[in-house]
Amino acid sequence: MEGENRDDVRDAVVDMCERLLCNPVIHNYKITVIPQDYACGCSDCE
């Protein structure tokens, strides 16, 4: 997901998770915001 403001992006993802992916009453989930420069997750990019 693209966006300039990290908090706005996180809020949008939380909203999507709660409405589309899970029932927050019975499911747990974790959201991690990764800057685009590190999106691949490999150690070479850090």
Sequence and secondary structure as in RCSB ss.txt:
>XXXX:A:sequence
MEGENRDDVRDAVVDMCERLLCNPVIHNYKITVIPQDYACGCSDCE
>XXXX:A:secstr
   S HHHHHHHHHHHIIIII  TTT         GGGTT  GGG 
